[in-house]
Amino acid sequence: MKDDLPLNPQALDLDEPVGGLASYPPSDRWDDWTEYDPTQWPKKVEKHYSLIPTICFNCEAACGLLAYVDKDKMRVQKFEGNPAHPGSRGRNCAKGPATLNQINDPERILYPLRRSGKRGEGKWERVTWDEVLDDLAARIRLALQEGRKNEIMYHVGRPGHELIYNQRVLHAWGIDGHNSHTNVCSAGARTGYAFWHGFDRPSPDHSKARFILLLSSHLEAGHYFNPHAQRIIDGKMDGAKVCVIDTRLSNTASKADYWLSTWPGSESAVLLAMANVLLQENLFDSEFVQRWVNWEEYLREEHPAKPQTFETFLEVLKQTYGQYTPDFAAQESGADPRMIVEVAREVGRAGSALSTHVWRNAAAGNLGGWQVARALEFLAVLVGAVGTPGGTSPSAWNKYIPTPPMMPPPPNAWNELMWAREYPLAFFEMSFLLPHFLKEGRGKLAVYFSRVYNPVWTNPDGLSWIEALTDESKVGRHACLTPTWSETAWFADYVLPMGHASERHDLMSQETHAARWIGFRQPVLRLALERQGKQFNFTYEAHREAGLGEVWEEDEFWIELSWRVDPDGSMGIRRYFESPYRPGEKIRIDEYYRWIFENSVPGLPQAAASEGLTPLDYMRKYGAFLVENDVYELHRKALKPDEVQGSTVDSLTHVVKKNGSSIGVEIDGKAVAGFPTPSRKLEFYSKTLKDWRWPEHSIPGYIKSHVHRDNINAAKGEMLLLPTFRLPTLIHTRSGNAKWLYEISHKNPVWMHHEDAERLEVVTGDLVRVQTAIGYFVDRVWATEGMRPGVVACSHHLGRWRLKEDFGGERWSTALVDLKQVEPGKWMMRTIHGVQPFESSDPDSSRIHWEDAGVHQNLTFPVQPDPISGQHCWHQKVTVSKAGAEDRYGDVFVDTNQAHEEYQRWLQMSRAASGPGNLRRPLWMIRVYRPAPEAFYLPSK
Ligand code: SF4
């Protein structure tokens, strides 16, 4: 048969499908969509489905899903892409459809559980939701009444509730109680961007780019995987070239036009060398830089004796960055200097159509990693690619955050258990230091919520977390809100089953491209039942009817809990949970979203009316709404006359001020929005860093990482461990119950260059011991050319474990382990057995054919907080050796006393508040769940 013939010859007679290979059921038939039952083939038996949109819960990208709800069985048959979703456009990665595994997991937690033995002992009993809510509400009420506000903490992983839902709850309680995982994730990159333009993320416009410069492997494996990936492909198909800077030969790197395999931590040196080429070869946009960069402030502050002209600035700039020669960058990074020059010239040629992206990896791996993001944005600024078509926008321009009803005022409260004085510029909470802060007696917790978060497993130094969580004098009550079992849930007092992607509400909006959209996650079974005429007060009632136990809708949990904290309204909390439509009565979840869609999403009421729908029904039907398309160059937006009225313009800086706040900047005599920085311009020079005692880093620069080559003694067998890379098929900690995903990915070997493998006399499959500063782990080797010599790498997605044979961990993905404290502070984990087939209501569980569960490396990492961004610096200096006779695959040893010493060593690098004016933190910087301005000041001595 010829290669170009289709398998079925009849296909030759078929017309090409309208719209190419993409094919979706038309939305006017979503209420009753018919397909043949494949299990009945060759008979043609029709099945009827209600197609209900929702949002994937498996990463932050918030892609649209379309749930096919079988109308007879009231079960989700499958999830496909939602073509009406502007970000994902009907497409998903493997993790989207695998949501089906997660909701049908035979081991999922269906009812609330309370521990009945000691914490961590693994004894559980079923309790009612009323018991849980009453107990937690009473403890919260007491803490608030006794002024122990900082003893209530909500610690969130991702995703969901990005759009301020929970801020409403915590601010109504009057607390500064939000803790997040961000400083083990993206704080480094965020800091670098924020010092440039006030906003904390990049939003690349890949599809219109001429050149795409990616740090790390985000296309296939990371942030916004699917929405970015499809647009990078669009860009490539239109002729854009791609450069990937990544130590490891990632899938993305393997498809790129340029791959620079750099020594981890040297990325800023490479980027600054590119900046140097742009400057020396005049490949930059002088007009853009002159207009939008705060060069005048820089000269004023740092070179007051020189002529204060743009020409002087360019001279200084060329001189300053002249030290970053391609040869210097090559020496630091190991990359080919000619390729650095070639890529720089491509960047220059791309001009305003240069799209760039960095998220974790280099920015999250290294001491000073935030300067990687700053150096990358420097390139975008030099070529004028800020907010342009094909360029890179600040994230907030491509995100829409609607206002909910009745926002409580921000509290005058500051929680130093998260926002510690030593880290005044930390971009998010110092969450991963919590066990050490508790150990030092800085505070304690009355009620701790871990919410879709697994710090014992995800964070570095997880055994210090276990020590803290099992100490009831430090943590009074721990409620774990989670759709699945996790290593952290095991050490909780309550395990509370929360809904998955198709069982909850959330409003989502992400910077996937140059537009603003909102997506609506919703409980599809409840909706399908309501379409059949059923009515429910709470979503869990619908779940019960559909056979889903008592899985709660999370918004309803917070409403119900808040109501019970303040049942008579005397604490001023209850009013924020009353219906905007039925005064004095408890808000229903429908009413909450109805109000938002009616009142704070521009264009939605009109779009809905044009289809004869209410705004809520429109969102229930389509699951997403495009608020604005083609959003570019918002910094040029003229201030409106009513904004300008009553404002003043600073004669020196041209900043436009009103009521004590800066609202814009005068450019060419016109008042425009600019950027939310102190100068309202792009800040090449950060006076903030100077004022907060980091003058040496006030401009984009290169900070030698803690894993710089100088700190690694190869002669002693030391190497660098890169532990941050993702697999495209897994999620950190929520995908353990996705059988399709674990069948594909269930190993995380140590990637090692052949030269290193030869030196260590190991081959692929051999065991090695990887020694860190506080312990070691034992893993298999994968010898490859795709890794830089001297560096080893291990994916952070594998190594899940459980402590009981048939309970407390997803058996598709966890190894059964023995975890012992062999001496005070000295912990040893040994695998009893790997993944095994098991009997369950899902016949696939008895067909499991893989044994490997991977190795849990994060346990062996000390905390390494960057003193400026607060980011945990993930890369490790390690000693790798051939495993000894006593070593077993999966072994982990950790000394938590050493871990505390390492914490103290890194703490020494910090430069504590107060800052100017007795501030804890610069007022202009973003702070999540921002408290009242008064809270930013330290108490006077
Ligand atoms: S990229 Fe994949 S995991 Fe992330 S939201 Fe989209 S479909 Fe889900």
Residues whose N, C-alpha, C, O or C-beta is under 5 A from the ligand:
A	BS01	SF4	C56 N58 C59 E60 A61 A62 C63 N92 C93 K95 G96 F225 N226
